[in-house]
Amino acid sequence: MAIGWISLLKTVPWADVISSAPTVADGAKKLWRAVGKKPSPATASGQEPHAAFAPEIETLALAHARLAALETTVSELHQQMLDSSTLIKALAEQNTELVQRVEANRIRLLWLSASVLAAGALAAISLALLLAR
């Protein structure tokens, strides 16, 4: 199972991921700023029509009810959009942090590999000098 993950991680173009992480984070921040500044849609005014126009009042009341329902729906969708943009921003920040940590781990692994290789080379040279005496 671990071998599958390792081979999968080897196929990821880390240079591209690392170089595009700040762009993704900036895009999420711009989205958050754009969505966060938009005001919530206004609700219905609630004014009562005059009683002199009975048939028109019923039609206006239905239209008013539909308008109120649509405004409620738009308000809910706006809130969902704000919630989604907040989530996208958080995910982009986490992605940037993850990429930075993966890059730091890659560099540590490279140094560790070089250290082990140098220690092995020194051990081999020391052994060769001891056997040569």
Solvent accessible surface area in square Angstrom, and as a share of the most:
residue,aa,sasa,rsa
1,M,196,0.87
2,A,66,0.51
3,I,140,0.71
4,G,44,0.42
5,W,145,0.51
6,I,91,0.46
7,S,56,0.36
8,L,95,0.47
9,L,84,0.42
10,K,157,0.67
11,T,102,0.59
12,V,43,0.25
13,P,78,0.49
14,W,67,0.24
15,A,79,0.61
16,D,89,0.46
17,V,43,0.25
18,I,51,0.26
19,S,79,0.51
20,S,51,0.33
21,A,3,0.03
22,P,73,0.46
23,T,94,0.55
24,V,74,0.42
25,A,9,0.07
26,D,72,0.37
27,G,37,0.36
28,A,6,0.05
29,K,76,0.32
30,K,128,0.54
31,L,70,0.35
32,W,82,0.29
33,R,129,0.47
34,A,56,0.43
35,V,7,0.04
36,G,41,0.39
37,K,160,0.68
38,K,113,0.48
39,P,115,0.72
40,S,73,0.47
41,P,43,0.27
42,A,83,0.64
43,T,114,0.66
44,A,34,0.26
45,S,92,0.60
46,G,49,0.47
47,Q,148,0.66
48,E,153,0.69
49,P,59,0.37
50,H,145,0.65
51,A,94,0.73
52,A,87,0.68
53,F,123,0.51
54,A,70,0.54
55,P,100,0.63
56,E,92,0.41
57,I,41,0.21
58,E,122,0.55
59,T,90,0.52
60,L,101,0.50
61,A,49,0.38
62,L,116,0.57
63,A,53,0.41
64,H,70,0.31
65,A,58,0.45
66,R,175,0.64
67,L,89,0.45
68,A,34,0.26
69,A,60,0.46
70,L,106,0.52
71,E,39,0.17
72,T,76,0.44
73,T,65,0.38
74,V,73,0.42
75,S,39,0.25
76,E,100,0.45
77,L,101,0.50
78,H,17,0.08
79,Q,93,0.41
80,Q,108,0.48
81,M,74,0.33
82,L,35,0.17
83,D,81,0.42
84,S,56,0.36
85,S,2,0.02
86,T,65,0.38
87,L,106,0.53
88,I,77,0.39
89,K,55,0.23
90,A,39,0.30
91,L,95,0.47
92,A,5,0.04
93,E,76,0.34
94,Q,115,0.51
95,N,53,0.27
96,T,26,0.15
97,E,80,0.36
98,L,109,0.54
99,V,7,0.04
100,Q,114,0.51
101,R,150,0.55
102,V,44,0.25
103,E,38,0.17
104,A,40,0.31
105,N,82,0.42
106,R,116,0.42
107,I,74,0.38
108,R,162,0.59
109,L,114,0.57
110,L,112,0.56
111,W,176,0.62
112,L,107,0.53
113,S,59,0.38
114,A,52,0.41
115,S,61,0.40
116,V,97,0.56
117,L,135,0.67
118,A,54,0.42
119,A,61,0.47
120,G,39,0.38
121,A,50,0.38
122,L,119,0.59
123,A,61,0.47
124,A,62,0.48
125,I,100,0.51
126,S,58,0.37
127,L,104,0.52
128,A,60,0.47
129,L,114,0.57
130,L,115,0.57
131,L,139,0.69
132,A,85,0.66
133,R,232,0.85
